């Protein structure tokens, strides 16, 4: 152990005291002197280390869920991971982000105040490219967003903000709501510049392009639940979770998956000769009678009986029955 002296060290210390090389009074004064810790009043640390670790755990889960949702939407690999968690002033946060950028200002009732989710413009342009079937082969210069680009980015922001409800469920039931979207950080005056905020920076990898996403939460917004962020309390709440604690996460990803759906109008058998001679105005008799319901197929599996109709001047179908699990599928 480091604090245990060897016999030689003990003998040397006794000799030094005997010869006057060490002043016992000075040693006593040094031991009574209080340790001083430097404190920066311009950047006060209002959260303890274990509270920061709890926030890290919550938002590591957030990064995982958002990664799955975005990857599913663009059919490509999108990965979020926490790069840092810091306690800074709002002014420092504003000065650290590019102009223009995308800042989603949102509330999280019952918590008071506003928070900000900032998306790096390069990340937004990459995601928009993939949304519309691109392959991210072009480098985008930082510029103002078009109306269509802003509409797509706003929808992405809504989804990312809604996910906060899931990851914070063990601490508090939140109702996040996007209030407005800003592109110029210098005009953002929702908080005083000396306000202490918790800044969580996420590294984002879209295919092979790297960028950042920032989540800015004012301390006064989470001050009311700060005690519940202590590691002991948070671990206790997690142990009370049911065995279905990840069910909402899984459902959220699955519910956004796209499936093919089609309606089978009917079938018939014709010869190749009849097929070749088909012309406009010809009538083909199907095996389905007029008063019989049609079959709705999802991913080529028959699921429901439906009947056709109109809704808002568009062709539509109404579900009238369940085919059932044991129904034989038409080949």
C-alpha positions in Angstrom: 0.0 0.0 0.0 1.2 3.5 -0.8 0.6 4.9 2.7 2.8 2.2 4.5 6.4 3.3 5.1 9.3 1.0 4.9 11.7 0.6 7.8 14.4 2.6 6.0 11.9 5.5 5.4 10.8 5.4 9.1 14.5 5.6 10.2 15.2 8.5 7.8 12.2 10.4 9.1 13.2 10.0 12.8 16.8 11.1 12.0 15.4 14.2 10.2 13.3 15.2 13.1 16.2 14.6 15.6 18.6 16.7 13.5 16.1 19.6 13.0 15.8 19.2 9.3 12.0 18.9 9.7 10.1 21.5 11.7 7.3 19.9 13.7 5.4 23.2 14.1 5.4 23.8 10.3 4.2 20.2 9.7 1.3 20.7 12.2 0.3 24.0 10.6 0.3 22.4 7.2 -1.9 19.5 8.4 -4.4 21.9 9.9 -4.6 24.0 6.7 -7.9 23.5 4.8 -7.7 22.3 1.2 -8.9 24.9 -1.2 -10.8 23.9 -4.4 -10.9 26.4 -7.3 -14.5 27.3 -8.2 -15.5 29.1 -11.3 -18.6 31.3 -10.5 -19.2 31.9 -14.2 -19.6 28.2 -14.8 -21.2 26.8 -11.7 -21.5 23.0 -11.5 -25.0 22.5 -10.0 -25.3 18.8 -10.7 -23.2 16.2 -8.9 -21.2 13.6 -10.7 -23.7 10.8 -10.0 -26.5 13.0 -11.4 -24.5 13.5 -14.5 -23.9 9.8 -14.8 -27.7 9.2 -14.5 -28.3 11.7 -17.3 -25.7 9.9 -19.4 -27.5 6.6 -18.8 -30.9 8.0 -19.8 -29.6 9.6 -22.9 -27.5 6.6 -24.0 -30.8 4.8 -24.2 -32.2 7.9 -26.1 -29.3 7.7 -28.6 -30.0 4.0 -29.2 -33.7 4.4 -29.8 -33.3 7.5 -32.1 -30.6 5.6 -34.0 -33.0 2.7 -34.7 -35.9 5.1 -35.7 -33.8 7.2 -38.1 -32.1 4.1 -39.6 -35.5 2.6 -40.3 -36.8 5.8 -41.9 -33.9 6.2 -44.4 -33.1 2.5 -44.8 -29.4 3.3 -44.0 -27.1 3.1 -41.0 -27.6 6.1 -38.7 -25.8 5.9 -35.3 -26.0 8.4 -32.4 -23.6 8.2 -29.4 -23.0 10.5 -26.5 -19.8 12.6 -27.0 -19.9 14.7 -23.9 -22.1 16.1 -21.1 -21.2 19.5 -19.8 -22.6 22.2 -17.5 -22.1 25.5 -19.4 -23.9 28.8 -19.7 -26.5 29.4 -22.4 -24.3 32.0 -24.0 -21.5 29.5 -24.4 -23.8 27.1 -26.1 -25.2 29.7 -28.5 -21.6 30.7 -29.5 -20.6 27.1 -30.1 -23.1 26.3 -32.8 -23.0 27.3 -36.5 -25.2 29.8 -38.2 -27.5 28.8 -39.9 -28.5 25.7 -37.9 -31.7 24.0 -36.8 -32.9 24.7 -33.3 -36.0 23.0 -32.1 -37.4 24.8 -29.1 -39.7 22.5 -27.0 -41.4 22.2 -23.7 -41.6 19.1 -21.5 -44.7 19.4 -19.2 -45.0 19.1 -16.2 -41.4 20.6 -16.2 -41.2 24.3 -16.5 -39.3 26.3 -19.1 -38.0 25.4 -22.5 -35.3 23.2 -23.9 -33.5 23.1 -27.2 -32.6 20.3 -29.6 -30.1 21.6 -32.1 -29.3 19.6 -35.3 -26.2 20.4 -37.2 -27.1 21.5 -40.8 -24.8 19.0 -42.4 -26.7 16.2 -40.6 -30.0 17.6 -41.8 -28.9 17.9 -45.4 -27.6 14.3 -45.3 -30.9 13.0 -43.9 -33.0 14.9 -46.4 -30.9 13.5 -49.2 -31.5 9.9 -47.9 -35.2 10.6 -47.3 -35.7 11.4 -51.0 -33.7 8.4 -52.2 -30.3 10.0 -52.6 -26.9 8.4 -51.9 -25.1 11.3 -50.1 -22.7 11.7 -53.0 -22.7 15.5 -52.9 -21.2 17.7 -50.3 -23.6 20.4 -49.1 -22.4 23.9 -48.3 -23.9 25.5 -45.3 -26.8 27.7 -46.5 -30.4 28.6 -45.6 -33.0 25.8 -45.7 -35.7 25.8 -48.4 -39.3 25.4 -47.3 -39.4 21.7 -48.3 -36.1 21.0 -46.4 -37.4 22.9 -43.4 -40.7 20.9 -43.4 -38.8 17.6 -43.6 -36.4 18.7 -40.8 -39.3 19.8 -38.6 -40.9 16.3 -38.9 -37.6 14.7 -37.9 -37.3 17.1 -34.9 -40.8 16.1 -33.7 -39.9 12.4 -33.8 -36.6 12.9 -31.9 -38.3 15.1 -29.3 -41.2 12.7 -28.8 -38.7 9.9 -28.0 -37.7 11.8 -24.8 -41.0 10.7 -23.3 -39.9 7.1 -23.5 -36.4 7.4 -22.0 -37.5 9.7 -19.1 -40.4 7.4 -18.1 -38.4 5.9 -15.2 -37.9 9.3 -13.7 -41.0 11.3 -14.7 -43.9 11.2 -17.1 -43.2 13.9 -19.7 -45.3 15.4 -22.5 -42.7 16.9 -24.9 -44.1 19.3 -27.5 -42.2 21.2 -30.2 -43.0 24.9 -30.0 -41.0 26.5 -32.7 -38.0 26.0 -35.0 -35.2 28.6 -35.4 -32.3 28.7 -37.8 -30.4 31.8 -36.4 -28.9 31.1 -33.0 -27.9 34.7 -32.5 -31.6 35.6 -32.4 -32.4 33.0 -29.8 -33.4 35.0 -26.6 -35.5 32.4 -24.8 -32.9 32.2 -21.9 -30.5 34.6 -20.3 -26.9 34.2 -21.6 -25.6 33.5 -18.1 -28.2 30.8 -17.4 -26.7 27.4 -16.4 -27.6 24.6 -18.8 -26.8 20.9 -19.2 -25.4 20.4 -22.7 -25.5 16.9 -24.1 -23.6 16.5 -27.4 -24.3 13.5 -29.6 -21.9 12.3 -32.3 -23.9 11.3 -35.4 -22.6 8.9 -38.0 -24.7 8.8 -41.2 -23.1 6.1 -43.4 -19.6 7.6 -43.4 -20.3 11.2 -42.6 -19.9 12.5 -39.0 -21.7 15.5 -37.5 -23.3 16.5 -34.2 -26.6 17.0 -32.4 -26.9 19.0 -29.2 -29.5 18.7 -26.5 -29.6 21.8 -24.2 -31.7 21.5 -21.0 -31.6 24.5 -18.5 -30.8 23.5 -14.9 -33.9 25.3 -13.7 -36.0 23.0 -15.9 -34.7 19.8 -14.2 -34.1 21.4 -10.8 -37.4 20.1 -9.4 -36.4 16.4 -10.2 -32.7 16.8 -9.5 -32.9 14.6 -6.4 -34.4 11.8 -8.4 -31.4 11.8 -10.7 -29.1 10.5 -7.9 -27.8 7.1 -8.9 -29.4 5.3 -5.9 -32.8 6.7 -6.5 -32.6 6.1 -10.3 -31.5 2.5 -9.8 -34.4 2.0 -7.4 -36.9 3.2 -9.9 -35.5 1.0 -12.6 -35.8 -2.1 -10.4 -39.5 -1.3 -10.1 -39.9 -1.6 -13.9 -41.8 -4.6 -15.3 -40.3 -7.2 -17.5 -41.8 -5.2 -20.4 -39.6 -2.1 -19.8 -38.4 -2.1 -23.4 -41.8 -2.9 -24.9 -42.6 0.7 -25.8 -39.1 1.1 -27.4 -39.7 -1.9 -29.6 -43.3 -0.9 -30.5 -42.1 2.6 -31.4 -39.7 1.2 -33.9 -42.0 -1.4 -35.3 -45.0 1.0 -35.7 -42.9 3.1 -38.1 -42.0 0.1 -40.3 -43.6 0.2 -43.8 -45.5 -2.8 -45.2 -47.0 -3.5 -48.6 -50.8 -3.7 -48.6 -53.0 -4.6 -51.6 -56.6 -5.7 -52.2 -57.4 -8.8 -54.3 -60.2 -7.9 -56.6 -60.6 -11.5 -57.9 -58.9 -14.2 -60.0 -59.6 -16.1 -63.2 -57.8 -18.5 -65.6 -57.4 -17.6 -69.2 -55.5 -19.1 -72.1 -52.4 -17.4 -73.5 -54.3 -16.9 -76.7 -57.1 -15.0 -74.9 -54.5 -12.9 -73.1 -52.7 -11.9 -76.3 -56.0 -10.9 -77.9 -57.2 -8.7 -74.9 -58.2 -5.2 -76.0 -59.7 -2.1 -74.6 -63.3 -2.6 -73.7 -63.1 -6.4 -73.2 -64.7 -7.9 -70.2 -63.0 -10.5 -68.1 -65.1 -12.5 -65.7 -63.6 -13.0 -62.2 -64.3 -15.7 -59.6 -65.7 -13.1 -57.1 -69.4 -12.3 -57.1 -70.6 -8.7 -56.7 -72.0 -9.2 -53.2 -68.9 -10.9 -51.9 -66.3 -9.0 -49.9 -62.8 -8.7 -51.3 -59.6 -9.8 -49.5 -57.0 -7.4 -48.1 -53.4 -8.7 -48.3 -50.6 -7.4 -46.1 -47.1 -8.5 -47.2 -48.9 -11.1 -49.5 -50.8 -12.6 -46.6 -54.6 -12.4 -46.5 -55.7 -10.7 -43.4 -59.1 -9.0 -43.7 -62.4 -9.0 -45.7 -63.1 -5.5 -47.2 -65.6 -3.7 -49.4 -64.8 -0.9 -51.8 -66.1 2.6 -51.7 -65.2 6.3 -51.9 -63.8 8.6 -49.2 -63.0 12.3 -49.9 -63.4 11.6 -53.7 -60.8 8.8 -53.5 -61.1 5.1 -53.8 -61.1 3.5 -50.4 -61.9 0.2 -48.6 -63.7 -0.6 -45.4 -62.7 -3.6 -43.3 -65.8 -5.8 -42.7 -64.2 -8.9 -41.2 -61.1 -10.9 -40.2 -60.0 -13.7 -42.4 -58.3 -15.4 -39.4 -55.0 -17.0 -38.8 -55.9 -20.4 -40.3 -57.2 -19.1 -43.6 -55.6 -20.7 -46.6 -53.6 -18.3 -48.7 -54.2 -18.1 -52.4 -51.2 -19.2 -54.4 
